[in-house]
Amino acid sequence: MAPSLRRRSLAAPAAVIAAATLATACTGGTKEGEVKIGFITALTGPVAFAGQTFANGIELAVDQANRENHLSGGRTIKLEKKEGAEKPSQAVDQARQLAVDQSVVGALCCILSPVAGAVKVITSDAELPLNIYGATDLGLQDPPYVVRTTTLPQEANKRLARKVAAEAKPESVAFAVTQDNSGWVSQHESFKEGFAGTGVRDLGTVNTLAAQTDFSGAAGELMAKNPEAVVISTLQQSAISLIRALRSRGYQGLLVTTEVIGSPGAFKAAGATLADVPFPVYFFAGSAGPTGQEFARSYKAEYGTDPDAYAAQGYMAAYMMATAVKNAATTTGADVTRESVTEALSDIKRLDDTIYGNVEFRDGQLYAPDSIVHVTWTKDGRQRTWAPAGAGTA
């Protein structure tokens, strides 16, 4: 087993990721000096906005490694990309293709919890180590074959709910949730837990569906409850549509939601209607440490926008997988296999000075509670830390 990794300094994350291919030899079916990592993308389908920024983060990490391949003896990490569109059946088909390709020694996947649940069955049966980078349902990690660098939103949601209760002081709150997605139900429950015991009256929940496109009825139900705050735990496009529907009906109370509206694509789609809607994130360039700021500069130079929370999650997923490849290569001498990558992933208990700061892994799950920030969009498309109107920014 590879030793647990405890980094003291990652002043140059690009160099660290590049070093992840150090001393790595080819595995069956790859070119000499090449390590193949499967990547089930979501560039189409219901969460394509988010899927693009996840992919940007992953590809930035890998591109940095490959541009600096002089640090790794000319060896490269190759992403074996398969479009899953966050549809369970399509993603499972792509996972099967990766599973039968023995030259693929690890895989990255999944934004939606039902997709992650379906894919992990295929990869685990094939003993192909999987890093889930986005799905938010609790308990999806399943070491040794399934780990997760998803920054769990549940704790962040609870903290935001408490901040809203303490500082915005609404007398009442109503909720909306995507009821047929377990990840969103879990996020919804974490918001409710955060408000519990604060004195804010719970006026009930309006249920929506993942395939729903018309939110006028849901907006009407929420308005009829006459809440001073509305908390939305839904898919990205659903959240945008519901916020628009509430605004168009003249709702003047506080709207609160999740990190789904944090991507530049979300603001491009919705514009100023997202202004002053708070949401929690684990990565915010404005308050990141030196490693996070370097990542933000690299990302903006490459893509022209600031990285959002999803870009950071994608970057961190590729970073961890590359670290495991490096550790596997160091332990085995040259040959990197699914078995050695699986062992290396399981042995990572802590990473210091990442883009999130210092993080821990417990039972295959990343934890970074100290990096939580509550932010919102401004009307002109910038993000800032959030505080209730009149309170200034934190």
C-alpha positions as CSV (number, residue, x, y, z in Angstrom):
1,M,0.0,0.0,0.0
2,A,1.2,3.5,-0.8
3,P,2.0,5.7,2.2
4,S,-0.6,8.3,3.3
5,L,0.1,11.6,1.6
6,R,0.7,14.7,3.7
7,R,1.9,17.6,1.6
8,R,3.5,20.6,3.3
9,S,3.5,22.9,0.3
10,L,1.8,23.1,-3.1
11,A,2.8,26.5,-4.1
12,A,2.6,25.5,-7.8
13,P,-0.4,23.1,-8.3
14,A,0.4,22.8,-12.0
15,A,3.8,21.4,-11.2
16,V,2.4,19.0,-8.6
17,I,-0.2,17.6,-11.0
18,A,2.5,17.3,-13.7
19,A,4.6,15.3,-11.3
20,A,1.8,12.9,-10.9
21,T,2.9,11.1,-14.0
22,L,6.5,10.8,-12.8
23,A,8.0,7.4,-13.4
24,T,4.7,6.1,-14.8
25,A,5.0,3.4,-17.5
26,C,2.4,2.5,-20.0
27,T,-0.3,0.0,-19.2
28,G,-1.9,-2.5,-21.5
29,G,-3.0,-0.9,-24.8
30,T,-1.6,2.6,-24.1
31,K,1.2,4.4,-25.9
32,E,4.5,4.3,-24.2
33,G,4.6,6.8,-21.3
34,E,0.8,7.3,-21.3
35,V,-1.6,6.8,-18.4
36,K,-5.3,6.6,-19.4
37,I,-8.0,8.0,-17.1
38,G,-11.7,7.6,-18.1
39,F,-13.8,10.7,-18.0
40,I,-17.6,10.4,-18.4
41,T,-18.6,13.9,-19.4
42,A,-21.9,15.8,-19.3
43,L,-21.5,18.4,-22.0
44,T,-25.1,17.7,-23.2
45,G,-28.2,16.9,-21.3
46,P,-30.1,18.6,-18.4
47,V,-27.0,19.9,-16.5
48,A,-24.8,20.8,-19.4
49,F,-24.0,24.3,-17.9
50,A,-22.5,22.6,-14.9
51,G,-21.0,19.8,-17.0
52,Q,-19.0,22.3,-19.0
53,T,-17.4,23.9,-16.0
54,F,-16.7,20.5,-14.3
55,A,-15.0,19.5,-17.6
56,N,-13.0,22.8,-17.7
57,G,-11.5,22.2,-14.3
58,I,-10.6,18.6,-15.1
59,E,-9.1,19.4,-18.4
60,L,-7.1,22.4,-17.0
61,A,-5.5,20.1,-14.4
62,V,-4.6,17.5,-17.0
63,D,-3.5,20.1,-19.6
64,Q,-1.2,21.7,-17.1
65,A,0.4,18.3,-16.4
66,N,0.9,17.6,-20.0
67,R,2.3,21.0,-20.9
68,E,4.9,20.5,-18.2
69,N,5.7,16.9,-19.2
70,H,9.5,17.7,-18.9
71,L,8.8,17.2,-15.2
72,S,7.6,13.7,-15.8
73,G,10.0,12.4,-18.3
74,G,7.7,13.0,-21.3
75,R,4.9,10.9,-19.9
76,T,1.3,12.1,-20.2
77,I,-2.1,11.6,-18.7
78,K,-4.7,10.9,-21.4
79,L,-8.4,11.5,-20.7
80,E,-10.5,8.8,-22.3
81,K,-13.6,11.0,-22.7
82,K,-17.1,9.5,-23.0
83,E,-20.3,11.6,-23.2
84,G,-22.8,10.4,-20.6
85,A,-25.2,13.5,-20.7
86,E,-26.1,12.7,-17.1
87,K,-28.6,10.1,-18.3
88,P,-28.2,6.8,-16.3
89,S,-28.6,4.5,-19.2
90,Q,-26.1,6.4,-21.4
91,A,-23.6,6.9,-18.6
92,V,-23.8,3.2,-17.7
93,D,-23.1,2.3,-21.4
94,Q,-20.0,4.6,-21.3
95,A,-18.9,3.1,-18.0
96,R,-19.1,-0.4,-19.5
97,Q,-16.8,0.7,-22.4
98,L,-14.3,2.1,-19.9
99,A,-14.5,-1.0,-17.7
100,V,-13.6,-3.4,-20.5
101,D,-10.6,-1.3,-21.6
102,Q,-7.9,-2.6,-19.3
103,S,-5.6,0.3,-20.3
104,V,-7.9,2.6,-18.3
105,V,-6.6,2.6,-14.7
106,G,-9.1,5.1,-13.2
107,A,-12.3,7.0,-13.9
108,L,-13.9,10.3,-13.2
109,C,-17.7,10.8,-13.3
110,C,-21.0,12.0,-12.3
111,I,-22.9,15.2,-11.4
112,L,-26.3,13.6,-10.6
113,S,-26.7,11.2,-7.7
114,P,-28.8,8.6,-9.7
115,V,-26.2,8.5,-12.4
116,A,-23.3,8.1,-9.9
117,G,-25.2,5.3,-8.2
118,A,-25.7,3.4,-11.5
119,V,-22.1,4.0,-12.8
120,K,-20.4,2.9,-9.6
121,V,-22.0,-0.5,-9.8
122,I,-20.3,-1.1,-13.2
123,T,-16.9,0.3,-12.3
124,S,-16.8,-1.5,-8.9
125,D,-17.6,-4.8,-10.6
126,A,-14.7,-4.2,-12.9
127,E,-12.4,-3.1,-10.0
128,L,-11.9,0.2,-11.8
129,P,-11.3,2.9,-9.3
130,L,-13.9,5.7,-9.6
131,N,-13.7,9.3,-8.3
132,I,-17.1,10.9,-8.2
133,Y,-16.8,14.7,-8.6
134,G,-20.2,16.1,-8.4
135,A,-23.1,13.9,-7.0
136,T,-24.3,15.2,-3.7
137,D,-26.3,12.3,-2.1
138,L,-24.8,11.1,1.1
139,G,-22.9,7.8,1.2
140,L,-22.1,7.4,-2.5
141,Q,-18.4,6.8,-1.8
142,D,-17.7,3.1,-1.3
143,P,-13.9,2.4,-0.8
144,P,-11.8,1.0,-2.1
145,Y,-13.2,1.3,-5.6
146,V,-15.3,4.5,-5.2
147,V,-14.0,7.7,-3.6
148,R,-15.4,11.2,-3.8
149,T,-13.9,14.7,-4.1
150,T,-17.4,16.2,-4.2
151,T,-17.4,19.1,-1.6
152,L,-20.6,18.0,0.2
153,P,-23.1,20.8,0.1
154,Q,-25.2,19.6,3.0
155,E,-23.0,21.2,5.7
156,A,-22.7,24.4,3.6
157,N,-26.4,24.6,3.2
158,K,-27.0,24.2,6.9
159,R,-24.5,27.0,7.6
160,L,-26.2,29.3,5.1
161,A,-29.7,28.6,6.6
162,R,-28.3,29.6,10.1
163,K,-26.8,32.7,8.6
164,V,-30.1,33.7,6.9
165,A,-32.0,33.1,10.2
166,A,-29.5,35.0,12.3
167,E,-28.8,38.0,10.0
168,A,-31.8,38.3,7.6
169,K,-34.2,37.3,10.3
170,P,-37.2,36.1,8.1
171,E,-40.2,35.2,10.2
172,S,-41.1,32.3,7.8
173,V,-39.7,30.2,5.1
174,A,-41.0,27.9,2.4
175,F,-39.1,25.3,0.4
176,A,-39.0,23.9,-3.2
177,V,-37.2,20.6,-4.0
178,T,-36.6,18.2,-6.9
179,Q,-38.4,15.4,-5.2
180,D,-37.4,12.6,-7.6
181,N,-33.6,13.1,-7.1
182,S,-32.2,11.8,-3.9
183,G,-29.3,14.2,-3.9
184,W,-31.6,17.2,-4.0
185,V,-33.8,15.7,-1.4
186,S,-30.7,15.4,0.8
187,Q,-29.8,19.1,0.2
188,H,-33.4,20.2,0.9
189,E,-33.3,18.3,4.2
190,S,-30.0,20.0,5.2
191,F,-31.5,23.4,4.7
192,K,-34.5,22.4,6.8
193,E,-32.1,21.2,9.5
194,G,-30.2,24.5,9.4
195,F,-33.5,26.4,10.0
196,A,-34.7,24.1,12.7
197,G,-34.6,25.6,16.2
198,T,-34.0,29.2,14.9
199,G,-37.6,30.4,15.4
200,V,-38.2,30.7,11.6
201,R,-41.6,29.2,10.8
202,D,-41.6,26.4,8.2
203,L,-44.5,26.9,5.9
204,G,-44.0,23.7,4.0
205,T,-42.5,22.4,0.8
206,V,-43.5,22.5,-2.9
207,N,-42.3,19.5,-4.8
208,T,-41.0,19.6,-8.4
209,L,-39.8,17.0,-10.8
210,A,-36.4,16.6,-12.6
211,A,-38.1,16.6,-16.0
212,Q,-40.3,19.6,-15.2
213,T,-40.0,22.7,-17.4
214,D,-43.0,24.9,-16.4
215,F,-42.6,26.3,-12.9
216,S,-45.5,28.8,-12.9
217,G,-47.6,26.5,-10.8
218,A,-44.8,25.8,-8.3
219,A,-44.2,29.6,-8.1
220,G,-47.9,30.2,-7.5
221,E,-47.9,27.6,-4.7
222,L,-45.0,29.2,-3.0
223,M,-46.4,32.7,-3.3
224,A,-49.7,31.4,-1.8
225,K,-47.8,30.4,1.4
226,N,-46.7,34.1,1.7
227,P,-43.2,33.3,3.1
228,E,-40.6,35.9,3.9
229,A,-37.9,33.6,2.4
230,V,-37.9,30.8,-0.2
231,V,-35.2,28.1,-0.3
232,I,-34.8,26.3,-3.6
233,S,-33.1,22.9,-3.8
234,T,-33.5,21.9,-7.4
235,L,-31.5,21.1,-10.6
236,Q,-29.8,24.1,-12.1
237,Q,-32.2,24.9,-14.9
238,S,-35.1,24.3,-12.5
239,A,-33.7,26.7,-10.0
240,I,-33.2,29.4,-12.7
241,S,-36.7,28.9,-14.0
242,L,-38.3,29.0,-10.6
243,I,-36.4,32.1,-9.5
244,R,-37.6,33.8,-12.8
245,A,-41.1,32.7,-12.2
246,L,-41.2,34.0,-8.6
247,R,-39.6,37.3,-9.7
248,S,-42.1,37.7,-12.6
249,R,-44.9,37.2,-10.1
250,G,-43.5,40.1,-8.0
251,Y,-42.1,38.1,-5.1
252,Q,-40.1,40.5,-2.9
253,G,-38.8,38.2,-0.2
254,L,-35.4,36.6,0.1
255,L,-34.6,33.8,-2.3
256,V,-31.9,31.3,-1.2
257,T,-30.5,28.4,-3.3
258,T,-27.6,26.1,-3.7
259,E,-24.3,26.3,-5.6
260,V,-26.1,25.3,-8.9
261,I,-26.5,29.0,-9.9
262,G,-22.8,29.7,-9.3
263,S,-21.5,29.0,-12.8
264,P,-21.0,31.7,-15.5
265,G,-23.3,29.7,-17.7
266,A,-26.1,30.1,-15.1
267,F,-25.7,33.8,-15.0
268,K,-25.5,34.0,-18.8
269,A,-28.8,32.2,-18.9
270,A,-30.6,34.1,-16.2
271,G,-28.8,37.4,-15.8
272,A,-29.7,39.9,-13.1
273,T,-32.6,37.8,-11.9
274,L,-30.0,35.9,-9.9
275,A,-28.7,39.1,-8.2
276,D,-28.8,39.0,-4.4
277,V,-29.7,35.3,-4.2
278,P,-27.3,33.8,-1.7
279,F,-25.8,30.4,-2.2
280,P,-22.9,28.5,-0.5
281,V,-19.7,27.4,-2.2
282,Y,-16.4,25.7,-1.1
283,F,-14.3,27.7,-3.6
284,F,-14.5,31.5,-4.0
285,A,-11.5,33.1,-5.7
286,G,-11.9,36.3,-3.7
287,S,-11.2,34.5,-0.4
288,A,-9.0,31.6,-1.6
289,G,-5.5,30.9,-0.4
290,P,-2.4,31.2,-2.6
291,T,-2.9,27.8,-4.3
292,G,-6.6,28.6,-5.0
293,Q,-5.7,32.0,-6.3
294,E,-3.1,30.5,-8.7
295,F,-5.8,28.1,-9.9
296,A,-8.2,31.0,-10.5
297,R,-5.6,32.9,-12.5
298,S,-4.8,29.9,-14.7
299,Y,-8.5,29.1,-15.2
300,K,-9.4,32.7,-16.2
301,A,-6.4,32.8,-18.6
302,E,-7.6,29.6,-20.2
303,Y,-11.4,30.1,-20.3
304,G,-11.9,33.9,-19.9
305,T,-14.1,33.6,-16.7
306,D,-13.5,33.1,-13.0
307,P,-13.8,29.5,-11.9
308,D,-16.9,28.5,-10.1
309,A,-17.4,25.8,-7.5
310,Y,-17.9,23.2,-10.1
311,A,-14.7,24.0,-12.0
312,A,-12.9,23.7,-8.6
313,Q,-14.5,20.3,-8.0
314,G,-13.4,19.1,-11.4
315,Y,-9.9,20.4,-10.9
316,M,-9.7,18.7,-7.5
317,A,-11.0,15.4,-8.9
318,A,-8.2,15.3,-11.5
319,Y,-5.7,16.5,-9.0
320,M,-6.5,13.6,-6.6
321,M,-6.5,11.0,-9.3
322,A,-3.2,12.3,-10.6
323,T,-1.8,12.2,-7.1
324,A,-2.9,8.5,-6.8
325,V,-1.2,7.7,-10.1
326,K,2.0,9.3,-8.9
327,N,1.9,7.4,-5.6
328,A,1.1,4.1,-7.4
329,A,4.0,4.7,-9.7
330,T,6.3,5.4,-6.8
331,T,5.2,2.3,-4.9
332,T,5.3,-0.2,-7.8
333,G,8.4,1.3,-9.5
334,A,6.9,1.7,-13.0
335,D,3.8,-0.2,-13.8
336,V,0.5,1.6,-12.9
337,T,-2.5,-0.7,-12.8
338,R,-6.1,-0.4,-11.6
339,E,-5.1,-2.3,-8.4
340,S,-2.2,0.1,-7.6
341,V,-4.3,3.2,-8.3
342,T,-7.1,1.8,-6.1
343,E,-4.7,1.2,-3.2
344,A,-3.1,4.7,-3.7
345,L,-6.6,6.4,-3.6
346,S,-7.5,4.5,-0.4
347,D,-4.3,5.6,1.2
348,I,-4.8,9.3,0.8
349,K,-6.0,10.6,4.2
350,R,-5.0,14.2,3.9
351,L,-3.9,16.8,1.3
352,D,-2.5,20.1,2.4
353,D,-2.5,23.4,0.5
354,T,-4.9,22.4,-2.1
355,I,-7.2,24.9,-3.8
356,Y,-9.6,24.4,-0.8
357,G,-6.7,24.7,1.7
358,N,-6.1,21.6,3.9
359,V,-8.6,18.8,3.3
360,E,-9.2,15.4,4.9
361,F,-10.6,12.1,3.5
362,R,-12.7,10.0,5.8
363,D,-14.1,6.8,4.4
364,G,-13.2,7.9,0.9
365,Q,-15.0,11.3,1.2
366,L,-13.3,14.7,1.0
367,Y,-14.1,17.2,3.8
368,A,-13.2,20.9,3.6
369,P,-15.6,22.7,6.0
370,D,-13.2,25.6,6.6
371,S,-13.4,26.7,3.0
372,I,-17.2,27.3,2.9
373,V,-18.2,30.8,1.7
374,H,-21.6,32.3,1.2
375,V,-21.8,34.4,-2.0
376,T,-24.2,36.0,-4.5
377,W,-24.3,37.4,-7.9
378,T,-24.3,41.2,-8.5
379,K,-26.5,42.6,-11.2
380,D,-23.5,43.1,-13.5
381,G,-22.4,39.5,-13.3
382,R,-19.8,39.5,-10.6
383,Q,-19.8,37.4,-7.5
384,R,-19.3,38.8,-4.0
385,T,-19.6,37.5,-0.5
386,W,-23.2,37.8,0.8
387,A,-24.7,39.6,3.7
388,P,-28.4,40.8,4.1
389,A,-29.2,44.1,2.5
390,G,-28.0,46.9,4.7
391,A,-25.5,44.8,6.6
392,G,-22.6,45.2,4.2
393,T,-20.5,42.2,2.9
394,A,-18.7,39.7,5.0
